[in-house]
Amino acid sequence: MDLTLLAIIGVLVIVAVSGLSPKLGIAAPLSLVVAGVGLSYLPGVPAFELEPEVILAGVLPPLLYAAAVNMPVVDFRRDLKSIGGLSVVVVLASSVLCGLVFDRLIPGIGLAQGIALGAVLSPTDAVATSIVKRTGVAPRLVTLLDGESMLNDASALVLLRSAIAATGAGVSIWGVAGDFVKAVALAVLLGFVIGFASLVVRRRVHDATLNTAISFVVPFAAYTPAEHVGASGLVAVVVTGLVTGYWGQKYLRPQDRRAEDVNWRTIAFLLEGGVFLLVGLEAPGLVDDFRADGGEWTRLAIVTVAALVILLVVRAVFVVYVLLDLRHDRQQMTAGRSRLDPENVRLLLESPRARRMSERRRKAIHQMVARNQADIAFYEREKLTARDGGVLVWAGMRGSVTLAAAQTLPASTEQRPLLVLVALAVAVSTLVLQGGTLAWLVRRLGVESDRSQVRRDEIASLSHLLMDVAEARIDEEAPELDPVVVAQARAQSAPDKFTRWAGPDGEERERRLETYRELRQSVLSDQRDALMEARAEGRYDSAAIGEMLRRVDSGELSLAALE
């Protein structure tokens, strides 16, 4: 079959299956895997072998970048310790325990290769997030799953690389730890540099199409040099995406952000769907390889079940620790609340030492205090319960990264067909067992979180804040401006108010219109700054802040079209 025709069919299948699956109550990735298996038996469909580099270097960077750009950085910061634990500690513990068990269950592979297979099986897939989001759980739970799926791919691949190296030469545990720290530290540094550099470049490009085209290169510009210097390319991509998502409000124009958002959502949708479709297309070939190698189905079943049990138990144990640790941190922060009492803060800022500080330094202290107060309020309001923990445990599904990583095992690896098929079996089993029942579990545990009223209240509060900001700017400029312009600006001071010139026509129209544009732009800039300050302090829900920033974007776009 012609590859072009196959690609067309693939896209149509992805769209159709993704549209129908929610109506049937089935996770779209699972449906796509099944569809891929079905397509593989059609006459003319060639045998597929998933090239690991296509996934690791071609698909994962844009997927992780798209996820990171949309990740609320404040929420990510608040749960960074938990996300880091799920991404590193769980991966490490799962890999080592799996390695010890596989060394006993699979003859001839050795501990290093067993740990390598454990590293292959350890990273979770972002598919859990897409399922959980539809069930209406607390946003904090979604952040944990999103953050974990972004980072554990990198930690698993670094461990996999070290384990493979250990099969050919002596590698100490300290050497592996040192490599990991180096890979992550370098990646974070490169991610920050490339993220800000890309924003500086894109800030100078005043064409939305060209700007979006540059954004397509950014994840690969982060991944490639990081891998070249021995850093984690995937961590670099995630950091670059976080920097872009957070500072894009300052550096990029509204039309650039909107074009980028639409295009990247489409790309992420097709890439993610395409990967699961390819997993299904490749499955029959992996089974054939296993048979040709004389594989034992009983051993495959035993190893798969053992892996599933280990992965689930390790995750459950660590989630219990996370819940206890979060409760301890919350109690400590609540106990220290008195230090952040407004009166104590006022006395601090009015002390002789504080008076000698620059205004910028005093403002930074005030913002830090406000951020800590907001964090305490967040931890008290968004408590994670044991029921949330149950969802967090069950949401640890495996997917495309597991299968792609399995393909990187060297051809000389003992019983390689068995190991690769174990990876496929674990990925499909978690998609079927956990993905197929996750929505039911959420309903059963009653962890749905209806935040619609809270969000409406926060949006109303932010709207009042922005109206006050607008009034302050207009009052400051009013004495020097035409009263007609001032009246028009006051009438349209809401950020999402459709900007149109309602003033009188005549000889003064153009002059007044230009003055109005300048005043309106100043108002919108102040409103954006106020929202970014509120976002930095964490005083409001990230979704509410995002909604209001989009309204400011709408105001700027309508202003640009004003005639």
Buried (B, 14 or more C-beta within 10 A) or exposed (E): EEEEEBEEBBBEBBEEBBEEBBEEEBBBBBBBBBBBBEBBEEEEBEEBEBBBEBBBBEBBBBBBBBBBBBBBBBBBBBBEEBBBBBBBBBBBBBBBBBBBBBBEBBEEBBBBBBBBBBBBBBBBBBBBBBBBBEBBBBBBBBBBBBBBBBBBBBBBBBBBBBBBBBBEEEBEEEEBEEBBEBBBEBBBBBBBBBBBBBBEEBBEBEEBEEBBBBBBEBBBBBBEBBBEEEBBBBBBBBBBBBBBBBBBBEBBBBBBBBBBBEBBEEBBBBBBBBBBBBBBBBBBBBBEBBEEEEBEEEBBEEBBEBBBEBBBBBBBEBBEEBBEEBEEBBEEBEEEEEEBEEEEBEEBBEEEEEEEBEEEEBEEBBEEBBBBBBBBBBBEEBBBEEBBBBBBBBBBBBBBBBBBBBBBBEEEBBBBBBBBBBBBBBBBBBBBBBBBEBBEBBEEBEBEBEBEEBBEEBBEBBBEBBBEBBBEBBEEBBEEBBEBBBBBBBEBBBBBBEBEBEBEEEEBEEEBBEBBBEBBBBBBBBBBEBBBEBBBBBBBBBBBBBBBBBBBBBBBBBBEEEE
